[in-house]
Amino acid sequence: MPQRTTRRLSAGYLGAAVVFAIGMMGTTLPTPLYGLYREELGFSEFMVTVVFAVYAFGVIAVLLLAGNFSDQVGRRPVLFIGLGLSAASAVCFLTEGGLPLLFAGRLLSGFAAGLFSGSATATVMELAPPGREARAGLAATAANMGGLGCGPLIAGLLAQYAPSPLRLPFVAALGLVAVGVVVTWFLRETVEHRTRRPKLSPQGLKVPPEVRGVFAPAALAAFAGFALLGLCTAVSPTFIATTLGERNLAVSGAVVFSVFLASTVGQSMMGRVGAARALPGGSLVLVVGLVLVGVSLFVESLPLLVVGVVCGGLGQGLAFRAAVTAIGAAAPPESRGGTISTFFVVAYVGISLPVIGIGALTLLLELRVVGMIFTGCVAVLAAAVGLYELRELRVRRNANGVGAGAGEPPFS
């Protein structure tokens, strides 16, 4: 293949990764700003968690109703729709019109994330030149988690050190969306046979019988890992400000950024750890991170909190990629898409329901105590998954008569 053609193809999948990152960044942009909204609008910590959870419900709705939409109409139209929803979400936050518009903005960003999760990932993978599929997979992972992490980092820096803290981050988001539209315009469409009048039909939750043994521990590991991400993106700025006494919004944004950066690193480590060891190993590393987060709240230590979220993010990323790999390998081709969509539904339930539970408990208990209860419960769940998978790994090892190494098929 000529070098010029290779460069053009590389630019295609990298451009798609940039669009993916821009789309996901908008979904976490309000994270360090919730405290400012509380002061301005006067709502409770419970309402903060509800506003956050609306995003997850939007993602779940799109996954169930339009998870395969880009297969019918093409990747580029769905990317344009996702960018349009991101822009509409930013406009809702820009108007500062009260709680209803905050709900609308979060719901729209959830719709956008649901569309990007499938269509942008597929676009990045399909635009990769031959021989660079692994790089494209890493690019999609980095764009997803990197975009989620950059949202609170950018918003925190602008809110702390620039004027108009509740407006400028969303003006910047609209500018980036415009860049994303231009890049998407020049991307090559990868779906050859498109439907002009597609019909949205609920896909439901599909787990074929042959996948259920793999699905249950993988989905529970994802639930636990995404619960940590929900804790970090929904209520950690309040933890940092009220419990740990750090009111610098840039610091809050950087702490949230660190968990997503660590998740990206954790996902990239699966090849070295080995597919079979990644799920139990990641789950147990996640347990260590959750315990450290709980201890940081008990002793009121910001450095220990940072260590905890980084450790938890590494474990979440490692276990998450292993779970997706295992389910994708076990599912029959004709139901693979629906099975993976069901897996993501469970993951996003994990990012929403526990966080709502935190908010509800704050009506009765101190936020610091609620945080310790939360980390303890999720750590128990992650530990159970990790220990179960370790036992299964030993059973397979004894049955095969060999160790499960990096080159062994996952969960075979």
N, C-alpha and C positions, 0 to 999 in steps of 0.2 A: 504494500500500500504506500503511495507517495507520502512524503513527510508533510506536505501542505494539507493533504486530505486528513491525515491523522490529527494534525493540529486543529483543523476545523471541527472534527468530530469531538475532540477533547474539549474544545470551547463550548460545544453544545451541551454536554452533560454537566460541565462546571457552571454554565449559565443557568441551567435548570436548578442546580443546587443553590445558586444565589437566590433565585426566585423562591425556592422552598424555604430558605432561611428567612427571607423578608416576610413571607406569609406567616411563619410560626412566631416570629419576633413580636408581631402585634398582639398575639394572644396572651403574652405575659407582661406587656408593657405597663399595665396598671399596678403591678405587684407592689412596688415600694411606695405607691401613692395612696393606698387605702387609708393610711392614718390621716392624711390630709383631707380625704373625702369624709372621714368620720368627723373631723373637727368642723368642716364646712356644713355638712348636712345633718350631723347630730344623730347618726344611727349607731347601733350596738355592734360589738364584735361578732355576735351571732349573725347579724345581717351582712357583715363582711364575708363570712363563710358562705352564706346563701348566694350573694352576688357572684362569688368565685365559682360556686358549684353550677350555676346556670350555664357557664361555659362548657363544662363537662357534659351536661345534658344535651347541649347543642351538638357536640361532637358525636355523642351516641346516636342521636336522631339521624344525623347524616349518614353515619356508618350503616344504620339499619335500613334507611330508605334509599340512599344513593351511593352505596359503597362501590358499585360497579358502573357508575354513571359515565366515567371517562372512557370505559371500554366501548360505550355505545356512541358517544358524540365526539370523542377525541380528547386527547390530553390538553391541548392548548385552550379550547373553549372553557374547560373546567378550571384551568389555572386562571384565566381571565375572570371567571365568576368568583373564584376564591379571593383574588386581589380586589375585586369590587366590594365583596363583603368586608374585607379588611379595611378598606377605605371608609365604608359606611360605619363600621364600628368606631374608627377614629373620630369621625364626625360626631357621633353620639357623645363621646367623652369630651370633645371640644366645646360642645354647647353648654356643658355644666348645668343641665336642666333638672337636676335632682335624681332621686333614686330610680324612677322608671327608665330614664335614659341610660343609667348605669346598667340596669338589667338588659336593656336592648343592646347596648354595646357589647356586653359579655356574651349574649346569645349569638349575635352576629359573628363574633370572633370564634365561637365554638363551631358554627356552621363552616366558617372558612377553614379552620383546622381540620374538620372532618373531611372536607374535600381535598385539602393538601396532603393529608396522611396517605391516601391511596394514589391519587393522580400524580403528585409531584414525585413520590418515590418511584413510581413506574416510569415517569419521564426521565429521571436521572439514569435509571438502569438501562432503559431502551436506547438512550442517546450515547451510551458509552461505546467507544470503538472496540473492535475485537481484541481480546487479551487484557482488557482493563475492567472487566466485570467486578473484580474484587475492589478495585479503587473506586468504582462507581458506588458499590455498596457502602463503603466507608464514607464517601462523599454525601450520600443520602442520609446516613446516620449523623454525620457531623452537622449537616444542614438542619436536620430536625432538632437535635438537642442543642446545637450551637445557637440556632435562632431563638429557641425557648430561653436560653441563658442570656443572650444579648439583650432581650427585651427589658428585664429589670435592671441590668447593668447600665444601659443607655438612659433609661428613665430616671434611675437614681442619680446619675451624674448630672443630668440636665436639671432635675428638680432641686438638687442641692446647690449647684454652682451657677445656674442661669436664671434669668427672670421667668415669670409665669410658669411655675412648676406644674400646674395642672393643664397647661395648654401646649407649651413648647414640645414636650415629648410626642404628642399626637400630631403636631405640625410636622415634626421630623418623620414620623411614621408615614404620613401622607406623601412626603417627598420620596421616601424609599419605595412606597407602593408604585409611584410613577416610574421609578427606575425599573421595578419589576415588570410593569406593563411593557416598557420598551424592550427589555430583554426577552420577554415571552413572545413578543411580536416576531422576533427573528429566530425563534426556536423551530426546529423541524417537527412536523406532526408525525407521530409514530404509529398511529392507528390508521390502517389503510381502509378498512370497510366500516364506515360510520353510518349511524341511523339519524335520519333527519328529524323524526318525531319520536324521541324515546319516551318510554313510559316509566314513571317511578312506581316501583312495586316493593313493598316491604320484604326484606330478605329473611327476616326472622333470625333465630339463634340456632346455628347448625353445628353439631358435633357428631360426626359419624362414629358408629360403635367401635371401629378399629383405632380411633384416635383417643378415646376417653381415658385410657390408662395413662397416656402422656399428657393429655390436656389438663387434667385436674391439678397436678402439682405445678405445671407450668403456669396455669392461670392464677393459682394462689400466690406463686412467687411474684407474678406481675402485679397482682392486687396489692401485695405488701410494698413492693418497690414504688408503685405509683402513689400509694398512700404517703410515703415519705416526700415525693415530689409535691403532692398536694399540700402537705404541711409547710414545706418551704415556700411555695408560691402564694399560699393563701394567708397564713398567719405568722410566718417567721418574722416579717418586719415588725409586727406588734410585740412578739417575744423579745426581739432585739431592743426595741425602744422602751418597753415598760418593765420587763423582767431584768434585762441586762444593762439598761441605762444608756444605750448607744442610740442617739437620735439622728445621726448623720445618714441621710437617705442613700448616699452613695455607698456607704458601708453595707446597708441592708441589701441594695441591689447586687453588690459584689458577692455577698454570702449566697444569695440565690443563684447567681451566675456560676459559682463554684460547684454546686451540686450537679448542674447540667453539664459543665465541662468534665467533671469527674465521671459522669455517666457515659459521655462520649469516649473517654479514655478506657473505661471498663469494657465497653462494647468492642473496642479495637483489640483488647487483650485476649479475646476468646481463642484465637488461633494458637496463641502460646500456651494457654492453660489447657486446651483440649476441650472439644465439644462436650464429651461425656462428663467432665469434671466441672464445667462452667456453671451449670445450674445449682448443684449443691454448694460449690465453692462461693458463687456469687451470693446465694441466700445467706450463708453464714457470715460473709463479710458485711452484708447488709445488717445482720443482727448486731455486729460489733458497732457499726455506725449508729444504729438506733439507740443502743445502750449509751454510747458517748453523748449523743444529743440529750438523752434523758438526764444523765449525770451533769451535763453543762447547765441545764436548767436548775438542778438541785443546788449546785455550788455557785451558780450565776457567773459563768465564765464564758466570755465571747470566744477566746482562742479555742477552748475545748469544743464549743459549738461548731466552729469552722472545721476542726479536725473530724468531728462526727459527721457533718453533712458531706464532706469530701469522701470519707470512708464509706458512708452509706450510698453515695452516688456511684462509686466504683462497683460496689456489690450489686446495686440495682442495674447498672449497665451490663455487667457481665451476665447476670441471671436473665435479664430481659432478652438479650440477643440469643442466648442459649435456648430460651423458651420458644422464641419465634422460629429458630432453626429446627427445633425438635418437632414442633407442630407442623411446619411446612413439609418436613420429611415424612412424617407419619400420615398426613392427610392424603387421600386419593386425589388425583389431579382434577377430577370433575367437581369436587367439593372443597378444594383447597382455599379458594377465595372466601367462601362463606365461613369456613372454619377459622381462618385468620381474623376475619371481621368479628366473629364471636369472641375471640381472644381479646381483641382490642376493646370490645364493649366491657368485658370484665375488668380490664386495666383501667378504663376511664370511670367505671363505678368505684374503683379503688381510689381514684383521685378526688372523688366528690363526696360520697357518703361518709367516710370517716371524718372528713373536714367539717361537714355539717354537724356531725356528732360532737366535735370539738367545740363548735360555736354554741350548741345547745347546752353543753356542760358548763360553759363559762357563765351561764345564767345562774348557776348554783355554786360553782367552785372558782377559786382563783385560777387565772390563766396558766400560771406556772405549774400548778398541780395537775391541771387538765393535760398539759403537754407531757408530763411524766407518765400519766396513765396511758395516754395515746401511744407513746414510744414503747412502753412496756407491752401493751397488747399486740402491736404490730410486730415487735421483736419475737414474741412467742409464736406468732403465725409463721414468720420467716424461718425461725429455728425448726419448727415442725417440718416445713418443706425441705429444708436443708438436710436434716437428719434422715427423713424418709428417702430422699434421693441418694444419700450416702449408702444407706442399706441396700437400695436397689442396685447401686453401682457394684457393691461387693457380691451381690447375688449374680449379676451378669459376669463379673470377673471369674467367679468360681465355676459358673456354667461353661464359659468359654475357655477357661484354663489359661487366660492371659490377662495382663493388665489393660485397663481402658485408657489408652494414651491419646495423644493429640490426633493421630491418624485414624482412630477408630470411629465408625459411624455413630452419631449421637443417638443415645437411647434406643439402640437396636435390640 
